[in-house]
């Protein structure tokens, strides 16, 4: 059984320890990857930086996420 994972990172909290992994939404059970961002006060550079931090978290944790 797949584990739908949700990764959460906040602007200004960019250490890998700050990336929270929790159970994801039902859509994740359909081999779907979705990224939701509140870009009200976020620059494109900050968005790319945060996405890279999420990538690092995925790379360093056990797979599939538990």
N, C-alpha and C positions, 0 to 999 in steps of 0.2 A: 504494500500500500504506500502510495506517495505521501509525502509530508508537505502540505502547502505552507510555504514559508513567507513571512513578511519581514522585511528589513527596514528599520527606521533610523534615520539620522537627522539631526537638527542642525540648522545653520549655527555656526559658532561652537559646536561640539563635534569636533572632527577627528578625535582619536578613535582608533579601532574599538577600544573599550566602550565608547559611546554609541556604537551601532547596536541597536536592539534587534534581536531575532525572536520572533514569536510565530504563532500559528497564523497562516495566511487565510485569505478569503477563498470561497468555493471556486471562483474562477481559476485559481491557481491549480486546481485539480484537473484542468483541461489542457495541460502543457502550455499555459499562457503565462507570459511575463508582462506585467504592467508596471509602469512607473508613474506615480502621482506626485506632482510637485506644486507647492504654493509659491509662485514666482512673483508675488506682489512686490517684494523688496529684494529679490534675488537677481544678481547679474548672471549673464551667461557663463562667465568664468567661474563663479561660485557654484553654479549648477553642475558644470563639468567636473569641478573639484570634488563635490559631494558624490557624484556618480563614481568617480575613481576611488573614493574612500569605501563605498559599498563594494566595489570590485575587489579591493584588497581584503575586505572582511570575508567575502565569499571564498577567496583563494586560501585564506589561512585557517578556515574552520573545517571540521569534518564534513564529508559529503556523502550522502545527502544530509542536510541540516537536521539535527534532532532536537 
